Amino acid sequence: MKARTNKRARMSGYTLVEVMLAVAILAVGATGILGLQGMAIRGNQEANEYATATRTVEFWLDRYRMDALAWRTGGAGTLSSPALFNNTELMRSMPAAGSTGWFVPVPASAGTFPPAAQLTANGNPAPPAGAPTPVYCTQANMTWVYGGTAVRVDVQTFWRRRGWVNTEGTLNCPAIPDRNLYHVVRASTLVRWMPENPRRETAP
């Protein structure tokens, strides 16, 4: 009779200690899963920010390549001068020597592509109506590589690290962003003088 009672007691269920251990293990596992989810969300947000900045840099590099097609006066032996860029929209601020330093790229007139009206105050393509405006700073720097013939264009887009705000105009755009405070995406391209009547090479 006693052996039967002990067997029934052992089969009666889990003890309170076992239940508490199970709950503790589940809590630890759930905390880890929630932490991973938070990291994944932050990683996706950061990837989207980098993608937006990269697209902005590529946007401006393409615009400068297009603008250079209107650079018709120049060539080897030509004195470097801002007057070489009278037919351009983005390159008119090119100095006679050296580089421009970092500046916000803005077209000289509203009739060019992109129109100035489609840009934010910080030099970024304006988002669609009703869409949130991310805060990025976009700057360009033009440097003579070969006098009268070739110019290197550097474009950088940067934004504050975690804690940035979503209101255009609240971000002060420094000329040299502190890498401890900002994420930076930078790229370069080389634009060349395009003669109006390029010489065509003929096969012998």
C-alpha positions in Angstrom: 0.0 0.0 0.0 2.8 2.4 0.9 4.7 1.7 -2.4 1.5 2.4 -4.4 1.1 5.8 -2.6 4.7 6.8 -3.3 4.3 5.9 -7.0 1.1 8.0 -7.2 2.9 11.0 -5.6 5.7 10.9 -8.1 3.3 10.9 -11.0 1.1 13.8 -9.6 2.9 16.6 -11.6 5.6 19.2 -11.6 6.8 20.8 -8.4 6.8 24.5 -7.9 10.6 24.7 -8.3 10.4 23.0 -11.7 7.7 25.4 -12.8 9.8 28.4 -11.7 12.9 27.1 -13.5 10.9 26.6 -16.7 9.5 30.2 -16.5 13.0 31.6 -15.9 14.4 29.8 -18.9 11.5 31.0 -21.1 12.0 34.6 -19.9 15.7 34.5 -20.7 15.0 33.1 -24.2 12.3 35.7 -24.8 14.6 38.5 -23.7 17.3 37.3 -26.2 14.7 37.1 -29.0 13.5 40.6 -28.3 17.1 41.9 -28.2 17.8 40.3 -31.6 14.6 41.8 -33.0 15.7 45.3 -31.8 19.1 44.8 -33.4 17.5 43.7 -36.7 15.3 46.8 -36.7 18.2 49.1 -36.1 20.3 47.3 -38.7 17.5 47.7 -41.3 17.1 51.4 -40.4 20.9 52.0 -40.8 20.9 50.1 -44.1 18.1 52.3 -45.4 19.9 55.4 -44.3 23.1 54.3 -46.2 21.1 53.4 -49.3 19.4 56.8 -49.3 22.7 58.6 -48.9 24.3 56.5 -51.7 21.5 57.2 -54.1 21.8 60.9 -53.3 25.6 60.9 -54.0 25.0 59.0 -57.3 22.2 61.5 -58.2 24.6 64.4 -57.9 27.5 62.7 -59.7 25.1 61.9 -62.6 24.0 65.6 -62.7 27.6 66.8 -62.8 28.4 64.4 -65.7 25.4 65.7 -67.5 26.3 69.3 -66.8 29.9 68.8 -68.1 28.4 68.1 -71.5 27.8 71.8 -71.8 31.5 72.5 -71.1 32.5 73.5 -74.7 35.4 75.9 -74.2 38.7 74.5 -73.1 41.4 72.0 -74.0 45.1 71.6 -73.5 46.9 74.9 -73.2 43.7 76.8 -72.4 44.0 79.1 -69.3 41.8 77.8 -66.5 39.0 80.3 -66.0 35.5 80.3 -64.6 34.4 81.7 -68.0 34.9 78.2 -69.4 31.8 77.1 -67.6 29.4 79.9 -68.8 27.2 77.3 -70.5 26.9 75.0 -67.5 24.6 75.1 -64.6 26.4 73.4 -61.7 30.1 74.1 -62.6 29.9 77.9 -62.8 31.5 78.3 -59.4 34.7 76.6 -60.6 37.7 78.9 -59.7 40.6 79.6 -62.0 42.9 77.4 -60.0 42.7 74.9 -57.2 39.4 73.8 -55.8 36.1 75.2 -54.7 36.0 73.8 -51.3 32.9 72.0 -50.0 29.6 73.7 -50.9 25.9 72.9 -51.3 25.3 72.2 -55.0 22.5 74.3 -56.4 21.8 74.9 -60.1 22.4 78.4 -61.5 18.9 78.7 -62.8 15.5 77.1 -62.3 15.4 75.8 -65.9 18.0 73.2 -65.5 17.7 69.6 -64.4 17.1 69.2 -61.5 15.3 72.5 -61.0 16.3 74.2 -57.8 12.6 74.0 -56.6 13.0 70.2 -56.5 15.9 70.4 -54.0 15.8 70.8 -50.2 17.9 73.5 -48.5 20.6 71.0 -47.8 21.1 70.1 -51.4 19.0 66.8 -51.5 16.3 65.7 -53.9 13.0 66.7 -52.4 10.8 63.8 -51.3 7.3 63.2 -52.6 4.5 65.3 -51.2 3.5 64.0 -47.8 6.6 61.8 -47.3 8.8 62.4 -44.3 11.9 64.5 -45.0 15.1 62.8 -43.8 17.9 65.1 -42.8 21.0 64.7 -44.9 23.6 67.2 -45.9 25.0 66.9 -49.4 28.0 68.9 -50.5 30.3 69.0 -53.6 33.9 69.9 -54.1 35.4 70.6 -57.6 39.2 70.5 -58.2 41.2 71.1 -61.3 43.1 68.0 -62.4 44.3 69.2 -65.8 44.1 72.9 -66.4 41.3 73.7 -68.9 40.7 70.0 -69.6 39.6 67.9 -66.6 37.9 68.5 -63.2 37.4 66.1 -60.4 34.1 66.3 -58.7 33.7 65.0 -55.1 30.3 64.6 -53.6 29.6 63.7 -49.9 26.3 63.0 -48.1 26.3 62.8 -44.4 23.8 62.6 -41.6 23.8 62.4 -37.8 24.4 59.1 -36.1 21.7 57.7 -33.8 19.5 60.4 -32.4 19.1 62.4 -35.7 15.8 64.3 -36.1 13.4 64.2 -39.0 12.9 68.0 -39.7 14.7 69.6 -42.7 16.7 72.6 -41.7 17.4 71.6 -38.1 20.7 70.0 -39.0 23.7 72.3 -39.3 25.9 71.1 -42.2 29.5 71.5 -41.3 32.1 71.7 -44.1 34.1 68.9 -42.5 31.8 66.4 -40.8 33.0 64.8 -37.6 33.1 61.0 -38.2 32.2 60.5 -34.5 28.9 62.5 -35.0 28.0 61.7 -38.6 27.8 58.8 -41.1 29.4 59.8 -44.4 29.1 58.5 -47.9 31.5 60.0 -50.4 32.3 59.3 -54.1 34.1 61.0 -56.9 34.0 61.3 -60.7 36.1 63.0 -63.4 34.5 65.3 -65.9 36.3 66.5 -69.0 36.0 69.3 -71.5 33.8 68.3 -74.4 34.9 70.0 -77.7 32.1 71.1 -80.0 33.6 69.3 -83.0 35.5 66.4 -81.6 38.0 64.9 -84.0 37.0 61.5 -85.3 39.7 58.9 -85.8 39.5 57.0 -89.1 40.7 53.6 -89.7 43.9 53.3 -91.8 
